[in-house]
Amino acid sequence: MFTKLFPAVVLAFALVQAACSDSINPTVPTNPGNPVTETFTGTLTLNGADTRPFSVTRSGSVSASIASLAPDATVTIGLSLGTWNGAACSTVIANDSATVGTTVTGAADREGRLCVRVYDADGTLPQPTDFQLTVVHP
């Protein structure tokens, strides 16, 4: 009797395993999620620079823009995006003639550390200048 039931038990076990395989190995969701917006503020001086690292949690578009410059909103500075190695920002995208409203955009191909940097590109900043940057990333 056991030998007649054995094939039926094996078949039933195989069907149960196949039916459960989706719950053992779930599909990774493809929803990219909402982007993160970060704001960075500081003061830029003559021949100075300011670098701010940030983390991305997945691939996607990354943008940095100059939201404000004060006391003179018409000054021109440098704005760049790059990769952060823990000590320095390696520039990938730069605009050396950035003003209020300027945006630089790139793409992160994976999770990791990036950085945004503002700098006195021409060495002509007439006075200390307060800045506000907006960074949007995955």
DOTOR-297952 format. One record per atom (N, C-alpha, C, O): residue in one letter; x, y, z negated. Coordinates in steps of 0.1 Angstrom, whole numbers, plus 5000, padded with zeros to 4 digits. Layout:
N
AXYZ ...
//
This chain:
138
M500849885000 M500050005000 M500950135000 M500650225007 F501950134992 F502850244991 F503450275005 F503550395009 T503850175013 T504450205026 T503450265035 T503850335045 K502150245034 K501150305043 K500950445039 K500650535047 L501050485026 L500850615021 L502050705023 L501950825024 F503250645023 F504450725024 F504550815036 F504850935034 P504250775048 P504250875059 P503250985057 P503551095061 A502050955052 A501051065049 A501551165039 A501351285040 V502251115028 V502751205018 V503851295024 V503951405021 V504751235032 V505851305038 V505351415047 V505751525047 L504351385055 L503651475064 L503051595056 L503151705060 A502351555046 A501651655037 A502651755031 A502551875031 F503751695026 F504851775020 F505451865030 F505751985027 A505651825043 A506251905053 A505352015057 A505752125059 L504051995057 L503052095060 L503052205049 L502952325052 V503052165037 V503052255026 V504352335026 V504252465024 Q505452275029 Q506752355030 Q506652455041 Q507152575039 A506152415052 A506052505064 A505152625060 A505452735064 A504052595054 A503052705050 A503652795040 A503352915040 C504552755032 C505152835021 C506452915026 C506952995019 S506952875038 S508252935042 S508153085043 S509253155041 D507053145047 D506953285048 D507153355034 D507653465034 S506653295024 S506753355011 S508153345005 S508553424997 I508853245010 I510253225005 I511153325012 I512153375006 N510953355025 N511753445033 N510853555038 N510553555050 P510453655030 P509553755035 P510253845046 P511453855046 T509353905054 T509853995064 T510254125058 T509554175050 V511354185063 V511754315058 V510854415064 V510754415076 P510354505056 P509454605062 P510254705072 P511354735069 T509554745082 T510254835092 T509854975090 T510355065097 N509055005079 N508655145076 N509955215072 N510555185062 P510255325079 P511555395075 P511355485062 P512455525057 G510255495057 G510055575045 G510155725047 G510355775059 N509955795037 N509955945038 N511355995037 N512155945030 P511656105044 P513056165043 P513156235030 P512156275023 V514356245025 V514756315013 V515156455017 V515956475026 T514756555009 T515256695011 T515956734999 T515456734988 E517256785001 E518056834990 E518456974993 E518657015004 T518557054982 T518957194983 T520257214976 T520357164964 F521157284982 F522457304976 F522657464976 F522457524986 T523157514965 T523457654964 T524857674959 T525357594952 G525357794962 G526757824957 G527157964962 G526358034968 T528457994960 T528958114965 T530258084973 T531058014969 L530258144985 L531358134994 L532158264994 L531658374994 T533558244993 T534458364992 T535358365005 T535358275013 L536058475006 L536958495017 L537858375019 L538558335009 N537958315030 N538758195033 N538358075025 N539157975025 G537258075019 G536757975010 G535957865017 G535557885029 A535657765010 A534757655015 A534057585003 A534557594992 D532957525006 D532257454995 D531657325001 D530957335011 T531957214995 T531557085001 T530657014990 T530957014978 R529556954996 R528556894987 R528356754992 R527756735003 P528656644985 P528356514989 P526956474986 P526356524977 F526356384994 F525056324991 F524956184997 F525856145005 S524056104992 S523855964996 S522655945006 S521656005003 V522855865016 V521755825024 V521555675021 V522455595019 T520255635021 T519955495017 T519555405029 T519355285027 R519555465041 R519255385053 R519655465065 R520055585064 S519655405077 S519955485089 S518855585092 S517655565088 G519155685100 G518255785104 G518855915106 G520055935105 S518056015110 S518456145113 S518856225100 S518256215090 V519956305101 V520456385091 V520556525096 V521156545106 S520056625089 S520156765093 S520556855081 S520156825070 A521356955084 A521657055074 A521457185080 A521857215091 S520857275072 S520557415077 S520857515066 S520857485054 I521157635071 I521457745062 I520057815060 I519457875069 A519557805047 A518357865044 A518458015040 A517558095044 S519558055034 S519758195031 S521258225028 S522058135024 L521558345031 L522858405028 L522658545022 L521858615027 A523358575011 A523158705004 A524458754998 A525158664993 P524758874998 P523758985000 P523559025015 P522659105018 D524458975024 D524259015038 D523858885046 D524758795049 A522658885050 A522058765057 A522558755072 A522258655078 T523358855076 T523858855090 T525258795092 T525758785103 V525958765081 V527258715082 V527258575089 V526258505089 T528458545096 T528658425103 T529558335095 T530658385091 I529158215092 I530058115085 I530057985093 I529457975103 G530857895088 G530857755093 G529957665086 G529857675073 L529357575093 L528457465087 L528857335093 L528857325105 S529057235085 S529357105091 S528756985083 S528457005071 L528656875089 L528256745083 L529356655085 L530056655096 G529556565076 G530656465077 G530456345068 G529356325062 T531456265067 T531456145058 T532256185046 T533356245047 W531856125035 W532556155022 W533256025017 W532655925017 N534556045014 N535355925010 N535555924995 N536355844990 G534956014988 G535056024973 G535956134969 G535956174958 A536756194979 A537656304975 A537556414986 A537756534983 A537156384998 A537156485009 A536056455019 A535656345020 C535756555026 C534656545036 C535356545050 C536156635054 S535156435057 S535756425071 S534656475081 S533656405083 T534856595087 T533856655095 T533556565107 T534456515114 V532256555110 V531856485122 V531156585132 V531356575144 I530356675126 I529556775134 I529756905128 I529656925116 A530157015136 A530357145130 A529857255139 A529857235151 N529557365133 N529157485140 N529957595133 N529657635121 D530957655139 D531757755133 D531157895134 D531757995129 S530057905140 S529358035142 S527958025137 S526958065143 A527757975125 A526457955119 A525958085112 A526658155105 T524658105113 T523958215106 T522758155099 T522458035100 V521958235092 V520758195086 V519858125096 V519658185107 G519358015093 G518457935103 G519157835111 G518557755118 T520557845112 T521257745120 T521157605114 T521257595101 T520957505122 T520857365118 T521857285126 T521957295138 V522557195119 V523357095126 V522656955123 V522256935112 T522656875133 T521856745132 T522756635137 T523456645147 G522756525129 G523456405133 G522556285129 G521456295126 A523256165130 A522556045126 A523455955117 A524555935120 A522755905107 A523455805098 A523155665104 A521955635107 D524155585106 D523855455112 D523755345101 D523455225104 R523855385089 R523755285077 R523755365064 R523955485064 E523455295054 E523555355040 E524955395037 E525955335042 G525155505030 G526455555027 G526555695021 G525455755018 R527755745020 R527955875014 R528355975026 R529255945034 L527656085026 L527856195036 L528156325029 L528056325016 C528456425036 C528656555030 C528256665039 C528256655051 V527956775033 V527656905040 V528757005035 V529057005023 R529157085044 R530257185040 R529957315047 R529657325058 V530157425039 V530057555044 V531457615042 V532157585032 Y531857705051 Y533257765050 Y533357895058 Y532557925067 D534357975054 D534558105061 D535458065073 D536658065073 A534758035084 A535357985096 A536358085102 A537458045107 D536058215102 D536958315108 D537858385098 D538758465102 G537758355085 G538558425075 G538158575074 G539058655071 T536958605077 T536558745077 T535358775068 T534758885070 L535058695059 L533858715050 L534158845042 L535058845035 P533258945044 P533559075038 P533459075023 P534059165016 Q532658985017 Q532458985002 Q531958844998 Q531458775007 P531958814985 P531458684981 P529958674986 P529158774984 T529558554991 T528258544997 T527558424991 T528158304992 D526458444985 D525658334980 D524958264991 D524458325001 F524958134991 F524258055001 F523257954996 F523357914984 Q522357915004 Q521457805001 Q521357725013 Q520957775024 L521557595011 L521557495022 L520457395020 L520057365008 T519757355031 T518757245030 T519257135038 T519557145050 V519357015032 V519756895038 V518556795038 V517956765028 V518256735050 V517156635051 V517756515056 V518456515066 H517556405049 H518256275053 H517356155049 H516456165041 P517656035054 P516955915050 P517355865036 P516855765031 
//
